[in-house]
């Protein structure tokens, strides 16, 4: 296994700057089911069998959960950067195949938008999920606000939704937040099905894994399982306003940043759901460090007119050591972080 922290990113093409964000009978099912035959490496439009969600034995190919734990921050469509970071960490080989044995790998959400190949990112993660399970490890993913946004744009399009800012639509919000038309053209039913089954939170080795640095998770249940079931059930109802409400809540940020209130908020989340530290994505580290101002208290993304030159070397530990930020700001020429936990301090 190579060093735990992802190396400095190699030269990459200029990135887009962040833009402001504006069913009954559900039965909980096994989470994070991999997709077989998704063809991440196949050419676009190539014929092949329809991908199918399948159950994978918990211990297929070995003893699950005995390997090292890695987490991946927000990818936002930067497939080449993701491949490079996973390869350097020894998690995949040069052909994008799982090479990490019993390693446990968690993605913290936000696979699409702003970058050039969000669907390619999703396909890679789905393929690695199946390969990791067969090797005795696992590759799992959490729901980010951009997954909710893409699901909403696909399902509801220009249907008006209730918004505190006035009439809004998922389609308009998705485009405003970096939605790529090429992703929508390639988005298939099995991608939407996979995203809609993602968990909101998880506990791994005393690390509480979430996407958003927000306390909205407390609104959906008193346990991790209850929160995850509530999220999946809400998406099963296929209601535009309910999905919009989920998206807006998951877009909130900075709950743990304030020196006093933030520490209390982190402790509240850890007390409710367990764990010793919160590990999250969503808010790029330069914003948490105050190097870039935010667009407002509503949780939207920071001002796109800010000139940003982030110097991200690794995860940011803050809130009296109770929170770890994993979004290295890949969309602003920062770093796509792939990090082993626990951090060596």
N, C-alpha and C positions, 0 to 999 in steps of 0.2 A: 504494500500500500504506500502510495506516495504521500508527501506532506499534506497535513489536514487542510491548510488554507489554500485557496486558489491563488495562482501567481498573478503578477501584474499582467494586465491584458495586453495582447499584441496589438499592433496597429489595426484599426478597424475603420470602415467608412464613416463619414459624418453621420451623427444620429439626429433624429428629430428632437426638438425641445418639447418639454412637458407642456400640455395645454390644460386650461381649467376645466374641471368637471362640472360641469354643471350637474291530489284529487281525493275526493272522498274514497274511503276504503283503503287508504295507504297502509301498508304493512312494512315496518322496518326490515331491510334486507342487509345482507353482508356488504360491508363497505369496500370501496376501492377495488372493484373487480376489474382485472385487466382486460384489454381488448385484444383478441387474437386475430392476426391477419390484417392489421391496420395499414401495413405497408408504408412505414415512415420513410423508407429509403426508395420507394418506387417512384416512377415518373408521374407527374400530374396527369390525371385522366387515364392512367393505365388500367386495363381491365384486371379484375381479380375478384376473389370471393368477398362477399359482404362481411365486414368485421362483425364479430359476435361477442357480446359480453358473456363470460363463462366463469363458473366457480373454479377456484384453484385451491387444492388442498393446502391447509395452513402450513404444513411441513414438507411440501413438495420439494424434493431434491436435497433436503438437509434439515437442520434444526433452525427454524426461523427465529430471528431476534437475537442471535448470539454475536453478530458482527458489530463493527463500529457504526456510530450514528452520524449521518451527514444531513445538513439542511441546505436548501438552495433558495436564494432570494428571488425577487421579481425578475422575470425573463423578458416579458413584453415583446415577444416576437423576434428577439435576437438569437436566432438558432445557431449561427456560427460561433458566437461567443459562448453559448451554452455548451456546445460540443467541445470547444477548446478547454473550458473550465472542467468539465466532467472527465475529459481525457487526461488532463494534468493531475487531477485528483486520483487517477487510477480506477475510476468507476466504470468507464467504457473503454473499448478499444478503438482503433483507427477506423473500424467499420461501423461504429455506433452501436456495438453489441455490449451487453452487460459483462463486465470483467471483474466485478468486485465480490463475487462469492456471496457470503452471508451478510454483507453490508446492508444497513438499513438507511434508506434515502427518503427524505421528505422534501417535497416542493411546497413552498408557502403561498402559492397562488399567483395570479396575474400572468398568464401565459401569452396573452395576445395584446394587440393594439400598440400603436406607435412604431414598433419594429416591423421588419419586412416579411416575416414568415411565422405568424402565430400558429397557423394550422400545422406547419412542420414541427413546431415545438410540441404541440399536443400529441401529434403522431409519435414523436420520439418518446415522450413520457409514457404513453400507453404501451408501446412496444417494450420499453424497459421494465414496466410493471410485470408483464408476463415473464420476461426473461429472468428477472430477479427472483420471482416466486419459484421458478424452476430450479434456481441455484441455491435456494434456502434462505435468501435474504428477502428484502422487499423494497419496492419503489412506490411511494404513495404521494398523494397530493391533497392540498386543502383548497377550499373555495375562496377566491379573491373577489373584490368588487368588480373587476373587469370580466370575470366569468359571468357574474350576474348581469352585467351590462350586455355582453354578447348574446347570452341566452335571451334576454329581453328584446334585443334588436332583431333576433331571428324569429322569435315567436310573435311579437306584437308590432314590430315595425313602426308605422306612423300613428298607431292608436294613441289618442290622448290619454295622459295619466294625470292623477292629482299631484301637483307639485306646489310647494310653498312659494316658488318663484313664478308661479303662473302655469299656463298650459305648457306641457312638455311631452315629448315622445322619446321612446328608447332609441329610435333611429337617429334623431338629432343629437341626443346625448352621446351616443356611441361615436358618431363622426366627430363631435367636438372633442372627445377624449382620445383621439388618435386611432379610431377605427379604420382598418384597412379594407378597402373594397375587395381586394384579392383574397383576403381571409374569408369574407362573407361568401364569395363565389365558390370557394372550396369547402366551406363548412357543410358537413353532412350530418344526417340524423344520429349516427353513432357518436359523433363528437359532442352533440348536444346532450345525448343520453349520458355520456361519460361525465360531462361537466355537471349535470344536474344531480348526480349521485355523490359528488365530492362532499367530504365532511367540512365543517366549519372550524373544528379544533381537535387537537389530539394531545395526549400526554406520552412523552417518551423520555425515559431516564431522568425523571424529575424536571423535564423541560416542558412547559405548557406552550404548545405550538399553535399559533393563530396567524391569520393574514394581517388583520388591521390592528394598529395600535389604538384600540378603542375599547370601550366597556359595553358596547351594544350586545355582546354575547350574553350578558346577564339578563337581557330582555326575553330570552328564548328558552330558559330552563335553568334548573339548579344543578345539573350534572352535565358532563361532556356528552354523554349519550343522549340526554334529553335535548340539548341544543342541536346536535347533529340531526336527530330525528325531526325536530321542529323545522329546520331549514329544508330538509328533503321533502317533508310533507307540504310545506308552503309552495315549493316549486311544482309539486305534483298537482296542486290545485289550478295551476296555469292561469292565474289571475294577474292582469297587467298591473293594477294598483298595488297589490301585495308584493309582487316582484320588485316594483319600483321602490317601495318602502324598504325592502331588504337592501337593495342597491345603495340607497341614500344612507342607511345606517352603517353599512360596511365601508362607506367612503369617509366617514369621520376619522379623524387622526389626532395625534399629539396628546392622547389621554395621559401618558406617563412622563411627559417632558418637563412639566413644571416641578420645581425642586421639592415642594411640599405636597401639593395636591396630586401631582403625578405619582409620587411614591405611594400615597394612600390608595390611589386607583389601582396601581399594580398589585398591592397587597390584597385589595378587595377581590381582584380577579383570581389570584393565586389561592386565597382562602376558599373561594367558592368552588374552584375546579381542580385544585391540587397543583403540585409542582413547586419548585424552588425559584424558577426563573421563567419569564415570558420570553419567547422567541417569536419575532414578528417581521413581516415585510412592510409593504404599503408606503410608508413614509421614507423617501430617500434620506440617507444619512446626512448629506449636506443641509437638508432642511431642519433636521433634528438638532444639528450643531449651530443653527442660526446663521449659516453662511448664505442662505437664500430666504427671502421673506415669503410667507404664505399669502394666498389670495384672499383669505378671510376666515372668519370663525366657523363657517359652515362646513369646513372639512374639504373644500375643493383643492385641486392641485395648485401649486405655487404659480406666481406670475410668470407667464411665458416670455416676458420682455427682459427678465433678469439674465445677465450674462453669467454663466456658471462655469467654473473651472474646478470641479471637485477633485480632491486629493484623498480618495478612499483607499485605505490599505487593508481593511478587514472589517469585521463586524464592530458595531458601536455598542458598548456596554454602558448603561446609564440607569437612572431611577434608583440610586443607591445600590446598584448591582443587581436589581431585580428584573431588568429588561435588557434584551439583546436585539438590536436592529440589524436586519439582514439585507435591506434593499440598498445596494451599493451605487444606485444611480446609473445603470447601464444605458438608459435612454438619454443621458446627458454626458456621454463619454466618460462615465465613471467605471465601475467594475461590477461584473456579474459574480456574486459571491457564492462559492460552494465551500462550506465550512464544516469541519468535524466538531462535534460536541462530545464532552464538555470542552469549553475553551481552556487553553493553557494560559494561566495568568501568573 
